[in-house]
Amino acid sequence: ALNTKSPNLLVFDNKRKFNELTNLFKIALFNHLLHSKRSKDSKLDTEENTAKVINIVLAKSEDIFDNDLNDSVYLQLVNTAFSEYLLFIKESKDSQMKLLRRIADEKEITINLKSIFDEVSISKDSVDLNINLMKWRMAPELSTDKIKEGKFLLFGAGTLGCHVSRGLIGWGARNITFVDSGRVSFSNPVRQTLYSFKDSVEGVYKAPQAAAKLKEIFPLVNAAGHVLQIPHPGLRLINEEAKEAYLSQVGQVEELIKSHDYVFLLTDSRESRWLPTVLCSLYDKPCISSAIGFDSYCVIRHGLSSDPKRLACYFCSDIVSPIDTTKNRTLDQQCTISRPGVSSICSGFTVELMINICSGSFKHTPQCLRGNIFTWEILNMENYSFQNCLGCCPKVINKLRTSREEFLLGVMNDMNYLEDLTGITQMMSEVTIKDKSNKVSKEGKEEKAKGIIEI
């Protein structure tokens, strides 16, 4: 099969059509000859100097004599200009035409054609080109490398998680991790774009399946899925075994946040967002929390230490500790009931907001977007951190940093622990209710209002 005297074209295990292969070879040879013409004095445009292809072999191994032939190309060219050259075209990490080595005895040259013949390389180049076109034509300041190299962590692999991950790979993100403890149910595939009916029949876990589906869409994405229950306040630890399991879960969530650059909170309950919010504040990680209602949505960019005035987090508008909102509730109360288009809108804003943060290339990045498709309104808001916030205030962060286990166990076993720690309990105790019934004002008018609240 490697008879160098035979003018045969040898192709092994390649899915491309014969005519397409020959055209690609012509392009590759033309580029090589053009490159050589510029670098040599000899003329290559005459008939006798035209390269003649003796053998073409697609081989998987760098060793052209390996029996397992697949992805590489071996060419032997014979003409007056190249009679002393053996042209070996093979798979390489570098997708550019490049002289890799020259052996004195054989005058061996290596040129990579992987970008032409390997489907994964073609996909990579096409995706990168699409993103670079935005940079070249519309946003010269866009930092595509930061997006490609950034590590994105998604808490929640449901409707929002699927949409957000698709948006991220559309921007060229290469590192995406899912965290979710749920399985694919029969209602999921019609809204959650990474799952199929077969997944719901088999009841597979969402996180690893979402990662696998992303790789099917774009093989070069480094996607991973972790089946992990996110601990939340109010789950009493009834024994030592439960305590150890809880602390282990907290440790896993913490390690994931520490090892990633950007965090998304896309879960379907308020309480599951609390621990990631606290840890993102502790490690100063950019975090976006997104949530949907029946016809409304909210996207919040959590504050960072670098903010001139620290911005609010998801919990800065709350004065009630997060508790288990799904316990002892009916199915319709546990499920997120939402118009199908709301999740797509919310996810789109979520991705674009994070890309603004990640690339640092766009001037205006909103802090909070609240939208409603009943009134068709979008509110662009900016809120600042609450000094008694249950998720990001200094009292919470300092307590976690200095008395980790005491803090974590207190949150679980005492429903009032967070409110007492942050000062919300004291603040609420200062709210006085006075009965001003039958009291006459200076104007002589009787005030009949009862139970007036003064804060």
Salt bridges, closest charged atoms under 4 A:
GLU20 OE2 - ARG16 NH1 2.64
GLU62 OE1 - LYS90 NZ 3.78
GLU91 OE2 - LYS114 NZ 3.34
GLU108 OE2 - ARG101 NH2 3.01
ASP128 OD2 - LYS124 NZ 3.19
ASP128 OD2 - LYS148 NZ 3.50
ASP128 OD1 - ARG174 NH2 2.98
ASP199 OD2 - LYS213 NZ 2.96
GLU240 OE2 - LYS243 NZ 3.81
GLU254 OE1 - ARG404 NH1 2.62
GLU255 OE2 - LYS258 NZ 3.48
ASP318 OD2 - ARG270 NE 2.79
GLU405 OE2 - LYS243 NZ 3.16
GLU406 OE2 - LYS399 NZ 3.15
GLU454 OE1 - LYS434 NZ 3.88
GLU454 OE2 - LYS436 NZ 3.14
